[in-house]
């Protein structure tokens, strides 16, 4: 394999010219694996050898290899770094993509009845899902918002495109291609009022009452509420260290129409779905004629490396509806989220929204588009990653010191919260959660409330959000938490 030729051709593309060298190399090798240029079993050169051949720093090669190994594209063997066997399944066109059966590809009979479920945020200590609002660049955002308002014409004060402001759809598509490895263009992007709004739209648009929906167990109760409101039958699928783990029996006896998953940082327990599990879920969904709803919760805040590629971009024409929101990366009051739907579904969804959902807030969307395109969004994300990593480290250390003998910490690799699982499987975490809020102002939702399915075995413990908690406040709060858990308060 002529790696010098491969790397040179990749770097020569205008879209890659400004990328850092280590990222250029990682993406080049990743593209080679996905396209089949680097076949399964191919042994990559030693890091020093490849660095010398390409004229790059050895650290750039080490970074690329480590990231590829983290994503599951290569494995370390006695022979060196080798392209993983699974990677061959990513090759575009390697296997025919069966079409979604007619009647499943369209919209449900209940699609125009879409009540939104209200969300709730709180400033209480350890409240999950609340970003560090005091560190948001409000002045810079206000300037962009003022500029957007000044540019509006009288016609743009009317109802806007129901699919969303074109500039924002294009900006989101560009960001997802670069940052999340998505295979997307602007026509597939639809702007919503946030993840809850997206979930409700998915439930109404892509399934009918009585259809089966797979949910992670434990799982996100906001999704449960949206799908139950649409009269779908939720089936709890157990989550392990590699994410959602359906069995052969599940595929045979509980054939789903929709599959809801949070693969990048599972909510609530924080596991990251392995590459093998992601590919298997995509394959199974294709065979079942189902849609995977990928809620990319907290994906931008990965603490032990750059964000992993999304499921939507792992295979061409994947039956995946990708959901994202700016409530955590920007601020909750913005109320802007988005959906990325398969190309085949985009025209039908656009038609539905044109009939049922006139939109506005053009200035907010135009300002957000500029925030993304100007690079301010990426800069803000980098700052928040550093801040959240510091706060995560402080919380993990405090929990180990004060509760390490009675509980385990889960989900620390990414996101803005941890799951604290108590060793006592009979603990009344609901009562303990209420005491924490009433006596100490600590909002630590009980893990047992996130069980999905009648036969689900609930986790006992708490969700602890750390994004909005200063480092110096974390240990005193954990001491109060420990006192309640141990029965001393």
C-alpha positions as CSV (number, residue, x, y, z in Angstrom):
1,X,0.0,0.0,0.0
2,X,1.4,3.4,-1.0
3,X,0.5,5.4,2.1
4,X,2.3,8.5,0.9
5,X,0.1,8.6,-2.2
6,X,-3.1,7.9,-0.1
7,X,-2.2,10.6,2.4
8,X,-1.2,13.1,-0.2
9,X,-4.5,12.7,-2.1
10,X,-6.5,13.1,1.1
11,X,-4.6,16.3,2.2
12,X,-5.0,17.8,-1.3
13,X,-8.7,18.1,-0.9
14,X,-9.7,21.7,0.0
15,X,-12.0,20.5,2.8
16,X,-9.1,19.0,4.6
17,X,-6.4,21.6,4.0
18,X,-6.9,23.5,7.3
19,X,-7.2,20.4,9.6
20,X,-4.3,19.7,12.0
21,X,-1.8,17.2,10.7
22,X,-2.8,14.5,13.3
23,X,-6.4,14.8,12.4
24,X,-5.7,14.7,8.6
25,X,-3.9,11.4,9.1
26,X,-6.6,9.9,11.4
27,X,-9.3,10.8,9.0
28,X,-7.3,9.6,6.0
29,X,-6.8,6.2,7.5
30,X,-10.4,6.0,8.7
31,X,-11.6,6.9,5.2
32,X,-9.3,4.2,3.7
33,X,-10.7,1.6,6.0
34,X,-14.3,2.6,5.5
35,X,-13.9,2.7,1.7
36,X,-12.2,-0.7,1.6
37,X,-8.9,0.6,0.4
38,X,-7.4,-0.7,3.6
39,X,-9.0,-4.1,3.8
40,X,-9.7,-6.1,7.0
41,X,-6.5,-7.8,8.2
42,X,-4.2,-5.2,6.6
43,X,-1.2,-4.6,8.8
44,X,-0.4,-0.9,9.2
45,X,3.3,0.2,9.3
46,X,5.0,0.8,12.6
47,X,4.5,4.4,13.8
48,X,8.2,5.4,13.2
49,X,8.1,3.8,9.7
50,X,4.9,5.6,8.7
51,X,6.0,8.9,10.2
52,X,9.3,8.8,8.2
53,X,7.4,7.7,5.0
54,X,4.9,10.6,5.2
55,X,7.3,13.2,6.7
56,X,5.1,13.8,9.7
57,X,5.7,13.8,13.5
58,X,5.6,10.3,15.1
59,X,3.1,11.7,17.7
60,X,0.7,12.4,14.8
61,X,0.9,8.7,13.8
62,X,0.5,7.6,17.4
63,X,-2.6,9.8,17.8
64,X,-4.2,8.4,14.6
65,X,-3.5,4.8,15.6
66,X,-4.8,5.3,19.2
67,X,-8.0,7.0,18.0
68,X,-8.7,4.3,15.4
69,X,-8.2,1.7,18.0
70,X,-10.6,3.5,20.4
71,X,-13.2,3.6,17.6
72,X,-12.7,-0.1,16.9
73,X,-11.3,0.3,13.4
74,X,-7.9,-1.3,14.2
75,X,-6.7,-3.8,16.7
76,X,-3.2,-4.3,18.3
77,X,-1.7,-7.8,17.6
78,X,1.7,-9.3,17.8
79,X,2.1,-8.3,14.1
80,X,1.4,-4.7,15.0
81,X,-1.7,-2.6,14.3
82,X,-4.1,-4.5,12.0
83,X,-7.4,-3.3,10.4
84,X,-10.2,-4.9,12.4
85,X,-12.3,-7.7,10.8
86,X,-15.5,-5.6,11.4
87,X,-14.2,-2.8,9.2
88,X,-15.0,-4.7,6.0
89,X,-18.6,-4.4,6.8
90,X,-18.4,-0.6,6.4
91,X,-17.5,-0.6,2.8
92,X,-19.9,1.4,0.7
93,X,-21.8,-1.0,-1.6
94,X,-20.2,-4.1,-0.2
95,X,-23.7,-5.6,0.4
96,X,-27.0,-4.5,-1.1
97,X,-29.1,-2.3,1.1
98,X,-32.6,-3.8,1.3
99,X,-35.3,-1.1,0.9
100,X,-37.6,-0.3,3.8
101,X,-40.9,-2.0,3.0
102,X,-43.5,0.2,1.5
103,X,-45.9,1.3,4.1
104,X,-43.1,1.6,6.7
105,X,-41.3,4.3,4.8
106,X,-44.1,6.9,5.0
107,X,-45.8,8.7,7.8
108,X,-48.1,7.3,10.5
109,X,-51.8,7.8,10.7
110,X,-51.3,9.9,13.9
111,X,-48.5,12.1,12.4
112,X,-50.5,15.3,12.5
113,X,-51.4,15.0,16.2
114,X,-48.1,16.0,17.9
115,X,-48.5,17.6,21.3
116,X,-45.2,18.6,22.8
117,X,-44.1,17.5,26.3
118,X,-42.8,20.3,28.5
119,X,-39.3,20.0,29.8
120,X,-38.0,21.2,33.1
121,X,-34.6,22.5,34.2
122,X,-33.4,23.4,37.6
123,X,-30.4,25.2,39.2
124,X,-30.2,22.7,42.1
125,X,-26.8,21.2,42.9
126,X,-26.0,18.1,40.8
127,X,-29.1,18.6,38.6
128,X,-28.4,16.4,35.4
129,X,-28.4,18.0,32.0
130,X,-27.7,21.6,33.1
131,X,-24.6,23.1,31.4
132,X,-22.2,25.7,33.0
133,X,-24.5,28.7,32.0
134,X,-22.2,31.2,33.7
135,X,-19.4,30.3,31.3
136,X,-21.4,30.8,28.1
137,X,-20.1,33.7,26.0
138,X,-23.3,35.7,26.3
139,X,-21.8,39.0,25.0
140,X,-20.5,37.4,21.8
141,X,-23.9,35.6,21.3
142,X,-25.8,38.8,21.8
143,X,-23.7,40.6,19.1
144,X,-24.5,37.8,16.6
145,X,-28.2,37.9,17.6
146,X,-28.2,41.7,17.1
147,X,-26.6,41.3,13.7
148,X,-29.1,38.7,12.7
149,X,-32.1,40.9,13.7
150,X,-30.6,43.9,11.8
151,X,-30.3,41.8,8.6
152,X,-33.9,40.6,8.6
153,X,-36.3,42.0,5.9
154,X,-40.0,42.5,6.6
155,X,-40.7,39.3,4.7
156,X,-38.5,37.3,7.0
157,X,-40.7,38.4,10.0
158,X,-43.4,36.1,8.6
159,X,-43.6,32.4,9.2
160,X,-40.3,30.7,8.3
161,X,-39.5,27.5,6.5
162,X,-41.0,24.7,8.6
163,X,-37.9,22.6,8.1
164,X,-35.8,25.4,9.6
165,X,-33.6,28.3,8.4
166,X,-31.6,27.1,5.4
167,X,-28.4,28.7,6.7
168,X,-28.7,26.8,10.0
169,X,-29.5,23.5,8.3
170,X,-26.3,23.9,6.1
171,X,-24.2,24.9,9.1
172,X,-25.4,21.9,11.2
173,X,-24.7,19.5,8.2
174,X,-21.2,20.9,7.9
175,X,-20.5,20.6,11.6
176,X,-21.8,17.0,11.7
177,X,-19.7,15.9,8.7
178,X,-16.5,17.3,10.3
179,X,-17.1,16.6,14.0
180,X,-19.3,13.5,14.1
181,X,-18.4,11.7,10.9
182,X,-22.0,12.0,9.6
183,X,-23.0,11.3,6.0
184,X,-25.4,14.2,5.6
185,X,-26.5,17.1,3.5
186,X,-28.7,20.0,4.5
187,X,-31.8,18.5,2.9
188,X,-31.8,15.8,5.6
189,X,-31.6,18.2,8.5
190,X,-34.8,19.4,10.2
191,X,-34.8,22.0,13.0
192,X,-37.0,21.3,16.0
193,X,-37.6,22.8,19.4
194,X,-35.2,20.4,21.2
195,X,-34.7,16.7,21.7
196,X,-38.1,16.2,23.3
197,X,-39.8,17.8,20.3
198,X,-37.7,15.6,18.0
199,X,-38.7,12.4,19.9
200,X,-42.4,13.3,19.8
201,X,-42.1,14.0,16.0
202,X,-40.4,10.6,15.5
203,X,-43.1,8.8,17.4
204,X,-45.9,10.4,15.5
205,X,-44.3,10.4,12.1
206,X,-42.6,7.0,11.8
207,X,-44.8,4.6,13.7
208,X,-48.4,3.8,14.4
209,X,-50.3,3.1,17.6
210,X,-49.5,-0.4,18.8
211,X,-46.1,-0.7,17.0
212,X,-43.2,-2.0,19.1
213,X,-40.5,0.3,20.3
214,X,-37.2,-0.9,21.7
215,X,-35.9,1.2,24.6
216,X,-32.7,0.9,26.6
217,X,-33.2,-0.4,30.1
218,X,-32.5,1.6,32.1
219,X,-33.3,4.4,29.8
220,X,-34.4,8.0,29.3
221,X,-37.8,8.6,30.7
222,X,-38.5,11.6,28.5
223,X,-38.3,9.3,25.5
224,X,-40.6,6.8,27.3
225,X,-43.2,9.6,27.8
226,X,-43.1,10.7,24.2
227,X,-43.5,7.2,22.8
228,X,-46.2,6.2,25.3
229,X,-48.1,9.4,24.3
230,X,-48.1,8.0,20.8
231,X,-49.4,4.7,22.1
232,X,-46.3,2.7,21.1
233,X,-45.5,-0.5,23.0
234,X,-42.2,0.0,24.8
235,X,-39.9,-3.1,25.1
236,X,-37.0,-2.7,27.5
237,X,-33.6,-4.0,26.1
238,X,-30.9,-4.5,28.7
239,X,-27.8,-2.2,28.6
240,X,-24.3,-3.6,29.5
241,X,-20.8,-2.2,29.3
242,X,-21.0,-2.1,25.4
243,X,-24.4,-0.5,25.3
244,X,-27.8,-1.8,24.2
245,X,-27.7,-5.6,24.0
246,X,-30.6,-7.2,22.2
247,X,-30.6,-11.0,21.9
248,X,-31.6,-13.2,19.0
249,X,-34.8,-13.9,20.8
250,X,-35.6,-10.2,21.0
251,X,-35.2,-9.8,17.2
252,X,-37.4,-12.9,16.6
253,X,-40.2,-12.4,19.2
254,X,-40.2,-8.6,19.8
255,X,-39.7,-7.3,16.2
256,X,-39.4,-3.5,16.6
257,X,-40.6,-0.6,14.4
258,X,-38.4,1.9,16.2
259,X,-35.2,1.4,18.2
260,X,-34.3,4.3,20.6
261,X,-30.7,4.4,21.7
262,X,-28.1,6.8,23.2
263,X,-24.9,5.2,21.9
264,X,-22.3,7.9,22.6
265,X,-23.1,8.3,26.3
266,X,-25.9,6.0,27.4
267,X,-28.6,7.8,29.5
268,X,-28.5,7.2,32.4
269,X,-25.6,4.8,33.1
270,X,-23.1,6.3,30.7
271,X,-21.8,3.3,28.8
272,X,-20.5,3.8,25.2
273,X,-21.8,1.4,22.6
274,X,-19.0,-0.6,20.9
275,X,-18.5,-0.5,17.2
276,X,-19.5,-4.2,16.9
277,X,-22.8,-3.5,18.7
278,X,-23.5,-0.4,16.6
279,X,-23.0,-2.3,13.3
280,X,-25.1,-5.2,14.6
281,X,-27.9,-2.8,15.5
282,X,-27.8,-1.2,12.1
283,X,-27.9,-4.6,10.4
284,X,-30.7,-5.9,12.5
285,X,-32.8,-2.8,12.0
286,X,-32.4,-3.2,8.2
287,X,-33.5,-6.8,8.3
288,X,-36.5,-5.9,10.5
289,X,-37.6,-2.9,8.5
290,X,-37.0,-0.7,11.6
291,X,-35.6,2.8,12.2
292,X,-32.9,3.4,14.8
293,X,-33.4,6.7,16.6
294,X,-29.9,7.8,17.6
295,X,-30.1,10.3,20.4
296,X,-26.5,11.7,20.4
297,X,-26.9,12.8,24.0
298,X,-23.7,14.6,25.4
299,X,-21.7,13.3,22.4
300,X,-19.7,16.6,22.1
301,X,-18.3,16.2,25.7
302,X,-16.0,13.2,25.5
303,X,-13.3,13.6,28.1
304,X,-10.8,10.9,27.1
305,X,-10.3,11.8,23.5
306,X,-12.2,13.5,20.6
307,X,-15.9,12.6,20.0
308,X,-16.5,9.3,18.5
309,X,-18.2,8.9,15.1
310,X,-22.0,8.7,15.1
311,X,-23.9,5.6,14.1
312,X,-25.6,7.5,11.3
313,X,-22.3,7.8,9.4
314,X,-21.1,4.2,9.8
315,X,-22.9,2.8,6.8
316,X,-24.4,4.3,3.6
317,X,-28.1,4.8,3.8
318,X,-28.2,3.6,7.3
319,X,-31.8,3.4,8.7
320,X,-30.9,5.9,11.4
321,X,-32.7,9.1,12.5
322,X,-30.0,11.1,14.3
323,X,-31.1,13.6,17.0
324,X,-29.1,16.5,18.4
325,X,-29.7,19.6,20.5
326,X,-28.1,22.8,21.4
327,X,-29.6,22.9,24.9
328,X,-26.5,21.4,26.4
329,X,-23.8,22.7,24.1
330,X,-25.2,26.3,24.1
331,X,-28.0,26.9,26.7
332,X,-31.4,25.3,27.5
333,X,-33.4,28.5,26.9
334,X,-32.4,28.5,23.2
335,X,-34.7,25.6,22.5
336,X,-33.2,24.6,19.2
337,X,-32.6,21.0,18.3
338,X,-32.4,19.1,15.1
339,X,-33.1,15.8,13.3
340,X,-31.1,14.1,10.5
341,X,-33.3,11.7,8.6
342,X,-32.4,9.1,5.9
343,X,-32.6,10.6,2.4
344,X,-35.6,8.5,1.5
345,X,-37.7,9.9,4.3
346,X,-36.7,13.6,3.9
347,X,-39.4,14.6,1.3
348,X,-42.2,13.0,3.3
349,X,-41.2,14.6,6.5
350,X,-40.8,18.0,4.8
351,X,-44.3,17.7,3.5
352,X,-45.7,16.8,6.9
353,X,-44.0,19.8,8.5
354,X,-45.1,22.1,5.7
355,X,-48.7,21.2,6.6
356,X,-48.5,21.0,10.3
357,X,-45.7,23.1,11.8
358,X,-45.3,26.7,10.7
359,X,-42.1,28.0,12.3
360,X,-40.5,31.3,13.3
361,X,-37.5,32.4,15.3
362,X,-35.6,33.2,12.2
363,X,-33.1,35.6,13.9
364,X,-32.1,33.0,16.5
365,X,-31.5,30.4,13.9
366,X,-29.5,32.8,11.7
367,X,-27.4,33.8,14.7
368,X,-26.7,30.2,15.6
369,X,-25.7,29.5,12.0
370,X,-23.1,32.3,12.2
371,X,-22.0,31.1,15.6
372,X,-21.2,27.7,14.1
373,X,-19.7,28.8,10.8
374,X,-17.5,31.5,12.4
375,X,-15.8,28.8,14.6
376,X,-17.2,30.2,17.9
377,X,-19.2,27.1,18.5
378,X,-16.1,24.8,18.2
379,X,-14.1,27.2,20.4
380,X,-16.9,27.2,23.1
381,X,-17.0,23.4,23.0
382,X,-13.3,23.1,23.5
383,X,-13.5,25.4,26.6
384,X,-16.4,23.5,28.0
385,X,-14.7,20.1,27.5
386,X,-11.7,21.3,29.6
387,X,-14.0,22.7,32.3
388,X,-16.3,19.7,32.5
389,X,-13.3,17.3,32.6
390,X,-11.9,19.2,35.7
391,X,-15.3,18.9,37.4
392,X,-15.7,15.3,36.5
393,X,-12.3,14.5,37.9
394,X,-13.2,16.3,41.2
395,X,-16.5,14.5,41.5
396,X,-15.0,11.0,40.8
397,X,-12.3,11.6,43.4
398,X,-14.8,12.8,46.0
399,X,-17.2,9.9,45.4
400,X,-14.3,7.4,45.7
401,X,-13.2,9.0,49.0
402,X,-16.6,9.2,50.7
403,X,-18.7,6.5,49.0
404,X,-16.2,4.1,47.4
405,X,-17.0,1.3,49.7
406,X,-20.8,1.4,49.1
407,X,-21.2,2.4,45.5
408,X,-19.7,2.3,42.0
409,X,-19.3,5.2,39.5
410,X,-20.4,4.7,35.9
411,X,-20.3,6.8,32.8
412,X,-17.3,9.1,33.5
413,X,-15.8,8.9,30.0
414,X,-18.2,11.5,28.5
415,X,-21.1,13.8,29.1
416,X,-22.1,16.1,32.0
417,X,-23.3,13.5,34.5
418,X,-22.2,10.3,36.4
419,X,-24.3,7.4,37.5
420,X,-23.7,6.4,41.1
421,X,-24.8,2.8,41.6
422,X,-25.3,1.6,45.2
423,X,-24.1,-1.9,46.1
424,X,-27.3,-2.4,48.1
425,X,-29.8,-3.6,45.5
426,X,-32.6,-3.1,48.0
427,X,-31.8,0.6,48.8
428,X,-34.7,3.0,48.5
429,X,-33.0,5.5,46.3
430,X,-36.3,7.3,45.7
431,X,-36.7,8.1,49.3
432,X,-33.0,9.0,49.6
433,X,-33.3,11.3,46.6
434,X,-36.2,13.2,48.2
435,X,-34.2,13.6,51.4
436,X,-31.3,15.0,49.5
437,X,-33.4,17.7,47.9
438,X,-35.5,18.5,51.0
439,X,-32.6,18.7,53.4
440,X,-29.6,19.8,51.3
441,X,-30.9,21.2,48.0
442,X,-29.2,18.4,46.1
443,X,-31.0,17.2,43.1
444,X,-29.9,13.6,42.5
445,X,-32.6,11.7,40.6
446,X,-33.1,8.0,41.6
447,X,-31.7,5.5,39.1
448,X,-34.5,3.1,39.8
449,X,-37.0,5.4,38.2
450,X,-35.3,4.8,34.8
451,X,-36.2,1.2,34.6
452,X,-38.0,0.3,31.3
453,X,-40.3,-2.7,31.1
454,X,-42.4,-4.6,33.7
455,X,-39.7,-7.2,34.4
456,X,-36.8,-4.8,34.4
457,X,-34.4,-5.1,37.3
458,X,-33.8,-1.5,38.3
459,X,-30.4,0.0,39.2
460,X,-30.3,1.6,42.7
461,X,-28.5,4.9,43.0
462,X,-28.4,8.4,41.6
463,X,-27.7,10.6,38.6
464,X,-25.2,13.3,39.4
465,X,-24.8,16.2,37.0
466,X,-21.5,18.1,37.5
467,X,-21.3,20.6,34.6
468,X,-22.8,23.5,36.6
469,X,-21.0,22.7,40.0
470,X,-17.7,24.6,40.7
471,X,-14.8,22.3,41.6
472,X,-14.5,23.8,45.1
473,X,-18.2,23.0,45.9
474,X,-18.1,19.4,44.8
475,X,-16.5,17.7,47.8
476,X,-18.7,19.5,50.5
477,X,-21.8,18.4,48.5
478,X,-20.6,14.8,48.2
479,X,-20.1,14.8,52.0
480,X,-23.7,15.7,52.4
481,X,-24.7,13.1,49.9
482,X,-22.6,10.5,51.7
483,X,-24.2,11.4,55.0
484,X,-27.7,10.8,53.7
485,X,-26.8,7.5,52.0
486,X,-25.2,6.2,55.2
487,X,-28.2,7.3,57.2
488,X,-26.4,10.0,59.1
489,X,-28.6,13.0,58.1
